[in-house]
Amino acid sequence: MHFGNVLLAASTIVLAVAAPSVEKKRANKFKWFGVNESGAEFGNTAIPGQLNKDYIWPPSSTIDTLVGKGLNAFRIPIMMERLIPTSMTSTSLNATYQSGLTTYVNYITSKGAYAIIDPHNFGRYYSKVISDYAGFKAWWTTVAKLYKDNDKVIFDCNNEPHDMGSADTGKLMQACIDGIRAAGATSQYIFVEGTSYSGAWTWTTSSGNDKMLVGLTDPQDKIIYEMHQYLDTDGSGTSATCVSSTIGSERVKAATAWLKANGKKGILGEFAGGDNAQCKSAITDLLTYMGSNNDVWMGALWWGGGPWWGNYIYAMEPPSGSCYTSILPLMLPLM
């Protein structure tokens, strides 16, 4: 989703009693279905920032609730600069932030769900486009070492690169893959993203992602192509209005054909629509189409969850987020 700074409010992380493994509950169309759990990427101009003032780790009680509904994947947006503040090549981590991330990751995976670590940086480090591929590889090697023994962790190379100038997003994604594998993390899936905010609807046209990313290689053969798709007019995810009841399938058809033609697997790492009749039809259309093409679509992750969104148009936060109460029940039979 395209967004800037977010006003923050304090919240509290609540630990909960372990629940049965989600793997035993799911016999559904997608390998992964879940929610983006925001909070740790908030206050992105305050680096390193203060916990519970500038940023927060979402409550573990939310994971309990959503796992209980059958969801099994949670994307965790973080800030690269908060985790490794000095430079991408440094191995000195911010202990407070690392501890919070590891605690949250371990809680999710203890439930049998997947924790997706998402540097939510838009292809930038300290606001500068990343063109130091060796440095980016080093950043990922340092981070992947922390989780190399947890096969329920997924590494998402970088959120929504855009306006990258002369930097090559394909080389950036390959550096991420190489850095993760160099850490000895060999069992985890890796999500790669494209430029132009990794939009599915522009994947084979204006973004050039189809050509830029098709040649990525991984010795473990665990690359998943992460695309994002919103259903409002400009695809930015900033409106509660959906273009039509069929806009979901229409916007992912070309990307689906690309995945099939090239023997690739994909996931919608972000998608959403407003709490209204037309968007409900559009979401149903999107997930039904993806489910009928689940040979290439591995799943979808709703944007967005987290306790600090307030009255956000896409709020998926239990117990009272508008999309949690109204849209999640619609999606459960489709996942």
N, C-alpha and C positions, 0 to 999 in steps of 0.2 A: 504494500500500500504506500502511496505517496503522501508523506506527512512530515511536518516540521517539529518544532518543539512542542511539548505537551505539558499542560498545567498539571501539577502533581498534588496528591493528597496522601496522607499516611495510611498504612494498613499494617496488618499483623499476620505473620506466617503461623499457621496452626498445624501441628503434627497430628496425624490420625492413625488409628489402628490399621494394620495391614489387611488388605482385602484379597480375595482369591485372584489368581492370575487371570488377566484378561484373555490370554491365549485360549483358555478353556471355554470362554463364553462366545467367541466369535467364530462363525462359520459363514462368512459374508462375502460380498463381491470383491472387496478391496483388501489388499494386504495391510494398508494403513488408512485409518480414518481418525481425524482428531481436530485439534484446535491449536492455534498460536496463542501462547500464554505470555502476554506482554507484562512489562514492569521493569526488567533489568536494563532495558535500552532507553528508558525514559530519562529526561533531564540530560539530553545528550550534549549540551554545552557545558555541563559541570563535570569535569574530569579531574580526579577520579570520581568525585561525587560522594554524597553522604547517604548511607543506607537509611531507608524509610523517610528521607527528605527529598532527595533527588531521584532515587530509584528504589525499587522493591523487588523481592522475589515473590511470585504469586503464592497464595496459600496452598499447602498440600491437601487441604480439605477439598479444594476444587478438583484435584486429580482423583481423589477417592470418588467423588460424585460422578465425574465423567467416565471413569473406568467402569463404575457401576452401571452406566448406561450402555457400555460396550465399546466405547472409544479406546483406541490403543496407541495413539501417537500424539506427542506434544512438542511443538516447535518452540524453542526458547530463544527469543531475540536477546542478544547481548551486544555490548560495545567492545570492539577490539582494543581500544585505548584504555578501557577500564581494566581489562584482564592483563594486558602487557603495556604498561604506561610509557616506557622510555623509548623504545623503538621496536620495530617488527623483529629484529634479529636478537633482541635481548631474551634471555631465559629467566629473567627476574619477574615473577608474577605478583600482582596485587593480592596479598594473602586474604584480605577480607572478601574481595569479589570472588576469588577462586574458591574459597570455602563455601560461599553462598551458592555458587554454581554447582559445585560438586555435591553438596547436600541435596539440592533440588533434583539434579540428574539422578542421583542414587535413589531418591524417593520414588521418582517416576519408574525407573527400571525395576525397583523392588516389587512393583505392582504387576510386573510382566509387560508393561507398556514400553514403547520406544521414546527416547529422549533425543530430540534433534537440536544440536547446538548450532545456532544461527548467528554469526557475526552480522549484525544488522547495520552495515556500514555503507551500503550503496556503492561499493567499489572504491571506498576512500578510507584513508587513515589520517586522523587529525585534519579532516576536511580536504585533503589533497588526493587526487586520483592516484590509485596505486599502479605504478608502472615498474616498481622494483619487484620483479617476479621471484628473484632469489630470496628477498626479504619476506615476501608473502609465504613462500614455501617454508622458511624458517619459523615464522609465526605459527603455521599449522603443525609443524613438527613438535614444537614445544607444547602446544595445546593437546594434540592427539596423544602424546605420551601419557597424559593424565588419565585417559579413558581407554587405552589400548586393550585392556583386558575385559572390557564390558561390551559384549556383542549386541546389547540393546541400545547402544548409543549410535546415532547417525550424525555424520558431519555434513553440514550445509555450507558450502564454500564461502559464499558472501551474498547478502541480500540485495537484489535488484540493482545491479550495476546500471549506470545510465550516463549519458553525456561524457563518455570516457576519453574523448580526444584521440590522441595517437596511441593510447594504451590498448593492448590487445586482450579482450576478455577471454578469448580462447586460451591464450598463454597463461592468464591469471588462473583459470580453472585447472589447467594442467599442473601448474605449480602447486595448487592446493592438493590435488590428488597425490602428486609425488611427495609432498611434505608429510601427508598423513601416512602413507605407506612407509616412508623412511623412519617414522616413529615406531614401527613395529605393530601398528594398528592394521591388521590384515583381515579381520572378520567383519568390519563395519561397512555399511553402505555409505556412499558419498553422493550427496545431492549437488549437482552443478547448475548454475543459473546463467542466463544470457543477459545481454545488454537490453536497452529500452525497457527497463524494469522487468525483464524476463517475461514479458507478456506472451501468452499463448497465441493471441490473435494476430500478433505481428511476427511470430517466430519464423515464418517462411517468406516474409515479405520485407518490410522496411528495416527491420532490425538486423537482418543478415545472420541471425543466430543459427539458422539451418546449416549454413556453410561454415561458420566460424567454430562451431562446437562438434560437428559430426565426427571429427577425427580424434577426439579425446580418447586416451587409452588408460587402462587400469589393469595391472597384473592380476588382480583379484576378480575382475569382471563384475564389479558392483556399482557401476555408475548409474544413477537415476537422474533424468533430466527434469529439473524443477521449473515449472512455469507458473505464472500467476494469472488469474483472470477474474476481473470484476465485471459487473453486468450493467453499469451505468453508461451514460452516453460516451464519455471519453475513456472509459476503462480504468479510471484512476482510483475507484473505490472511495469516492468522497460524496456520493449522493445515495439516498435511499430509494431512488427511482430506477427501475430496470427498463431497458429499451423496449423489450417485447417478451412474450412468454417463451419464445424459442431462441432468445439471444445466446443462452448458454451453450447449446450444442453448436450453433452457428459459429461461435467464436473459437471453438476448439477443434473443428473438423479438419482444418488444414494441418494443424499440429499433430492430430491423430494420424493422418495419412503419412506425415513425415516420420513419426515414430515407427509405424508399420513398415514403411519402405526401407528404413535403415536398420531395422532390427534393434531398436532402442526401447527403453522403458521410461515412463514419465510419471510425474505426480503434480497435482495442483497444490503448490505449497501455500498459496493464499487464494481464497475465493470468498465472496459474500454478496448478499443482496439485502434490501430493506425488508422490514416487517410489514408487507402489504401483499395483496392478492397477486398482482402481476409478478412480483419478485418470487413469491412462493412457487408460482408456475414455472418461472425461469430456472430456479434452483432445481426443481424436480426434473425439468427437461435436461439440464446439465448433467446431473448425477445419473439419470437413467441412461443417457447417451454414453457416458463414461463407463457405466457398469456393463453395457453391451459391448464395450471395447476394452474389457479388463485384461485382455492379452497384452496390452501396452500401457494402460493406465493402472498404476499400482495403488492409487488412493487420492485423497484430498484432505486439506487442512483448512478449517474455517478461520477467517480473520474477523474479529479478534476477541480473545479472552484476556483476563487480567482484572485486578480489582480497582484500578485507578482510571478506568474509562468513563465513569459516571454514566450519563444518559447517552452514550455513544450509539449511533444508528445500527451498528452491527454487534452490539454487546452480547457475548456468549458466556457471561459469567453467572453461575448459579448464586443465589436461587432466583434472582429477579431480572436478570438481563433480558431485554425484549426478545432477542433471538434465541436465547436459551429456553424461554417459556413457549415461544411460538414456532420457531423454525426447526430447532433440534428434533422435536417429535416428528416433524415431516421428513427429516433426513434419515432417521434411524432405520426405517425399512429399506432404504436405498443404499446403505453402506455395506 
